[in-house]
């Protein structure tokens, strides 16, 4: 893949109709956006571009990544870290659709400290609907957080 006049070798691990997420040879997570034909690194300032990952069901994400990363613990750790960053960011958004999707994923994923803090902050906030805030409290309670 050509990225700003340099050739980058990378492999897609998760593919949807609107994006592909994978890693390059250095282990950096990247997103390829077919519409723009650009690679976007998974850095703090670019994480908003990764929110569409939540458009897919968690089970589909798990299935796609599980097939590719079976024996690669480093890749699995990187994927878990990326998911936690996306979940934390989604819970901080004003858009209830991303919050709702993050809550759906959190039914399957145990939050790390950052995601847990974002979940707790959202549950105690006035953002989103009361139903979503109750769902956040329920996840916190079920996970004894």
Residue frames relative to the residue before (quaternion, step in Angstrom):
aa qw qx qy qz dx dy dz
X 1.0000 0.0000 0.0000 0.0000 0.00 0.00 0.00
X 0.3236 -0.7366 0.5650 0.1830 3.57 -0.94 0.90
X 0.0101 0.7928 -0.6060 0.0639 3.56 -0.77 1.08
X 0.8207 -0.1693 0.0574 0.5426 3.58 -0.44 1.23
X 0.7351 -0.4653 0.2078 0.4472 3.54 0.73 1.21
X 0.6532 0.4170 -0.3681 0.5138 3.60 1.10 0.46
X 0.4083 -0.6912 0.5364 0.2603 3.53 -1.13 0.61
X 0.0744 -0.7872 0.6120 0.0122 3.54 -0.85 1.03
X 0.2408 -0.7395 0.6097 0.1531 3.53 -0.92 0.90
X 0.1508 0.7700 -0.6034 0.1421 3.53 -0.83 1.04
X 0.2293 -0.7630 0.5807 0.1673 3.54 -1.23 0.29
X 0.4398 -0.6916 0.5171 0.2466 3.51 -0.98 0.95
X 0.1764 -0.7869 0.5854 0.0836 3.55 -0.99 0.91
X 0.7676 0.1418 -0.0697 0.6211 3.56 1.17 -0.66
X 0.0169 -0.8110 0.5839 -0.0344 3.56 -0.77 1.04
X 0.0150 -0.7540 0.6567 -0.0019 3.54 -0.99 0.97
X 0.6953 -0.4570 0.3248 0.4495 3.57 -1.24 -0.03
X 0.7667 0.3794 -0.2023 0.4767 3.61 1.10 -0.55
X 0.8175 0.0731 -0.0342 0.5702 3.62 1.17 -0.27
X 0.1703 -0.7243 0.6509 0.1508 3.50 -1.40 0.21
X 0.1194 -0.7828 0.6090 0.0452 3.56 -0.94 0.92
X 0.1647 0.7874 -0.5769 0.1416 3.53 -0.93 0.94
X 0.4726 -0.6503 0.5139 0.2993 3.53 -1.29 -0.33
X 0.3809 -0.6909 0.5600 0.2528 3.53 -1.24 0.56
X 0.7490 -0.4149 0.2758 0.4367 3.56 -1.32 -0.03
X 0.6734 0.4705 -0.2945 0.4883 3.60 1.21 -0.43
X 0.5670 -0.6215 0.3742 0.3901 3.60 1.26 0.03
X 0.4673 0.6667 -0.4554 0.3603 3.58 1.25 0.21
X 0.3988 -0.7095 0.5322 0.2332 3.57 -0.93 0.93
X 0.0465 -0.7999 0.5971 -0.0385 3.54 -0.95 1.00
X 0.2140 -0.7288 0.6300 0.1614 3.50 -1.30 0.46
X 0.1824 -0.7523 0.6233 0.1111 3.54 -0.99 0.88
X 0.1578 -0.7747 0.6089 0.0645 3.54 -0.81 1.08
X 0.3799 -0.7668 0.4640 0.2289 3.60 -0.31 1.22
X 0.6186 0.5760 -0.3491 0.4046 3.59 0.99 -0.79
X 0.7824 0.2919 -0.1522 0.5287 3.58 0.96 -0.84
X 0.2949 -0.7806 0.4866 0.2588 3.58 1.31 -0.34
X 0.4790 0.6456 -0.4443 0.3954 3.56 1.01 0.90
X 0.3230 -0.6836 0.6139 0.2268 3.50 -1.30 0.48
X 0.1129 -0.7925 0.5984 0.0337 3.56 -0.82 1.01
X 0.3351 -0.7579 0.5189 0.2100 3.62 -0.56 1.10
X 0.4806 -0.6676 0.4952 0.2796 3.55 -1.16 0.67
X 0.2201 0.7558 -0.5752 0.2224 3.55 0.34 1.30
X 0.7100 -0.4679 0.3023 0.4307 3.58 -1.21 0.40
X 0.7127 0.4591 -0.2739 0.4542 3.59 0.88 -0.88
X 0.7136 0.4343 -0.2573 0.4858 3.62 1.22 -0.28
X 0.4190 0.7562 -0.4476 0.2287 3.61 1.21 -0.10
X 0.5456 0.6115 -0.4122 0.3980 3.62 1.10 -0.47
X 0.6245 0.5544 -0.3319 0.4388 3.58 1.10 -0.68
X 0.6732 0.5101 -0.2865 0.4522 3.58 1.23 -0.43
X 0.4427 0.7143 -0.4472 0.3063 3.61 1.22 -0.16
X 0.6208 0.5513 -0.3707 0.4161 3.67 0.95 -0.63
X 0.4503 0.6634 -0.4595 0.3821 3.60 1.25 -0.15
X 0.6625 0.5278 -0.3002 0.4386 3.57 1.06 -0.76
X 0.4897 0.6543 -0.4347 0.3782 3.60 1.26 -0.09
X 0.6724 0.4363 -0.3081 0.5124 3.57 1.15 -0.46
X 0.5570 -0.5799 0.4651 0.3702 3.55 -1.20 0.47
X 0.5948 -0.5830 0.4105 0.3713 3.57 -1.09 0.69
X 0.6365 0.5473 -0.3398 0.4241 3.59 0.94 -0.83
X 0.6381 0.5064 -0.3259 0.4798 3.61 1.07 -0.70
X 0.6236 0.5256 -0.3293 0.4759 3.59 0.99 -0.84
X 0.6736 0.5037 -0.2870 0.4585 3.57 0.85 -1.00
X 0.6469 0.5164 -0.3124 0.4662 3.56 1.00 -0.80
X 0.6798 0.4863 -0.2961 0.4623 3.60 0.87 -0.92
X 0.7132 0.4394 -0.2725 0.4733 3.58 0.81 -0.93
X 0.6198 0.5684 -0.3429 0.4186 3.59 1.03 -0.72
X 0.6498 0.5215 -0.3154 0.4542 3.58 0.98 -0.82
X 0.7364 0.4372 -0.2294 0.4625 3.57 0.95 -0.88
X 0.8032 0.3334 -0.1349 0.4748 3.58 0.93 -0.87
X 0.1386 0.8583 -0.4903 0.0614 3.59 1.22 0.32
X 0.8404 0.1916 -0.0582 0.5037 3.56 0.58 -1.15
X 0.5955 0.5773 -0.3609 0.4264 3.59 1.24 0.09
X 0.2457 -0.8171 0.5078 0.1193 3.57 0.02 1.32
X 0.6205 0.5492 -0.3452 0.4407 3.60 1.04 -0.73
X 0.6607 0.4863 -0.3025 0.4853 3.60 0.97 -0.83
X 0.6516 0.5102 -0.3276 0.4558 3.60 0.93 -0.82
X 0.6369 0.5126 -0.3253 0.4753 3.58 1.02 -0.76
X 0.6486 0.5159 -0.3109 0.4654 3.58 0.98 -0.84
X 0.6477 0.5107 -0.3163 0.4687 3.58 1.00 -0.81
X 0.6427 0.5164 -0.3228 0.4647 3.61 0.96 -0.84
X 0.6524 0.5172 -0.3059 0.4619 3.57 0.97 -0.89
X 0.6454 0.5182 -0.3111 0.4670 3.58 0.96 -0.90
X 0.6536 0.5114 -0.3115 0.4627 3.60 0.90 -0.92
X 0.6532 0.5146 -0.3222 0.4525 3.61 0.90 -0.86
X 0.6444 0.5121 -0.3205 0.4689 3.60 0.99 -0.80
X 0.6563 0.5001 -0.3083 0.4734 3.57 0.96 -0.87
X 0.6541 0.5092 -0.3185 0.4598 3.61 0.92 -0.85
X 0.6424 0.5221 -0.3217 0.4597 3.60 0.94 -0.88
X 0.6773 0.4867 -0.2895 0.4697 3.56 0.90 -0.93
X 0.6420 0.5327 -0.3283 0.4431 3.60 0.92 -0.86
X 0.6756 0.4993 -0.2946 0.4554 3.59 0.97 -0.81
X 0.6667 0.4852 -0.2980 0.4809 3.59 1.24 -0.28
X 0.5324 0.6554 -0.3941 0.3628 3.58 1.28 -0.15
X 0.5116 -0.6065 0.5101 0.3319 3.53 -1.31 0.32
X 0.5996 0.5852 -0.3446 0.4234 3.57 1.17 -0.64
X 0.3605 -0.7481 0.5129 0.2173 3.57 -0.59 1.11
X 0.5748 0.5946 -0.4021 0.3929 3.61 1.09 -0.49
X 0.6781 0.4600 -0.3054 0.4852 3.63 0.94 -0.77
X 0.6112 0.5337 -0.3520 0.4666 3.58 1.04 -0.68
X 0.6573 0.5138 -0.3061 0.4585 3.57 0.90 -0.94
X 0.6649 0.4958 -0.3052 0.4680 3.60 0.94 -0.84
X 0.6331 0.5222 -0.3319 0.4651 3.58 1.00 -0.80
X 0.6480 0.5096 -0.3217 0.4657 3.58 0.95 -0.82
X 0.6195 0.5366 -0.3381 0.4625 3.57 1.05 -0.73
X 0.6659 0.4876 -0.3009 0.4778 3.59 0.93 -0.87
X 0.6592 0.5275 -0.3102 0.4371 3.58 1.03 -0.77
X 0.5047 0.5981 -0.4350 0.4453 3.58 1.27 0.00
X 0.7530 0.3705 -0.1789 0.5136 3.60 1.22 -0.51
X 0.7501 0.3554 -0.1598 0.5343 3.57 1.21 -0.58
X 0.3489 -0.7019 0.5752 0.2340 3.57 -0.95 0.85
X 0.3955 -0.7430 0.4813 0.2447 3.60 -0.70 1.00
X 0.4086 -0.6518 0.5703 0.2882 3.54 -1.18 0.61
X 0.7652 -0.3742 0.2346 0.4684 3.62 -1.24 -0.03
X 0.6737 0.4945 -0.3084 0.4543 3.60 0.88 -0.89
X 0.6753 0.4736 -0.2951 0.4822 3.59 0.91 -0.89
X 0.6221 0.5370 -0.3334 0.4619 3.59 1.04 -0.76
X 0.6566 0.4996 -0.3076 0.4740 3.60 0.95 -0.85
X 0.6539 0.4987 -0.3109 0.4765 3.59 0.98 -0.82
X 0.6353 0.5239 -0.3163 0.4710 3.59 1.05 -0.78
X 0.6662 0.4924 -0.2954 0.4759 3.57 0.93 -0.91
X 0.6479 0.5143 -0.3159 0.4648 3.60 0.94 -0.88
X 0.6609 0.4922 -0.3169 0.4696 3.58 0.93 -0.83
X 0.6519 0.5330 -0.3210 0.4334 3.59 0.89 -0.91
X 0.7339 0.4126 -0.2256 0.4903 3.59 1.07 -0.72
X 0.5806 0.6132 -0.3632 0.3936 3.58 1.28 -0.19
X 0.4929 -0.6163 0.5123 0.3387 3.53 -1.36 -0.17
X 0.4581 0.6771 -0.4511 0.3580 3.58 1.29 0.21
X 0.7917 0.3088 -0.2174 0.4802 3.53 -1.21 0.44
X 0.6320 -0.5267 0.4033 0.4007 3.52 -1.30 -0.13
X 0.6387 -0.5157 0.4013 0.4062 3.53 -1.26 0.37
X 0.6130 0.5554 -0.3476 0.4414 3.58 1.03 -0.75
X 0.6731 0.4811 -0.2989 0.4755 3.61 0.94 -0.85
X 0.6431 0.5084 -0.3321 0.4666 3.61 0.97 -0.76
X 0.6353 0.5104 -0.3277 0.4781 3.60 1.03 -0.74
X 0.6246 0.5283 -0.3358 0.4669 3.59 1.03 -0.76
X 0.6353 0.5191 -0.3233 0.4716 3.59 1.03 -0.78
X 0.6414 0.5063 -0.3188 0.4802 3.61 0.94 -0.85
X 0.6432 0.5358 -0.3186 0.4447 3.56 0.97 -0.86
X 0.6479 0.5002 -0.3184 0.4782 3.60 0.96 -0.82
X 0.6442 0.5159 -0.3212 0.4644 3.58 0.95 -0.86
X 0.6749 0.4955 -0.2924 0.4621 3.58 0.90 -0.91
X 0.6676 0.5098 -0.3060 0.4482 3.60 0.87 -0.94
X 0.7244 0.4053 -0.2327 0.5068 3.55 1.01 -0.77
X 0.3781 -0.7623 0.4482 0.2737 3.59 1.37 0.14
X 0.3056 0.7568 -0.5070 0.2771 3.51 0.93 0.99
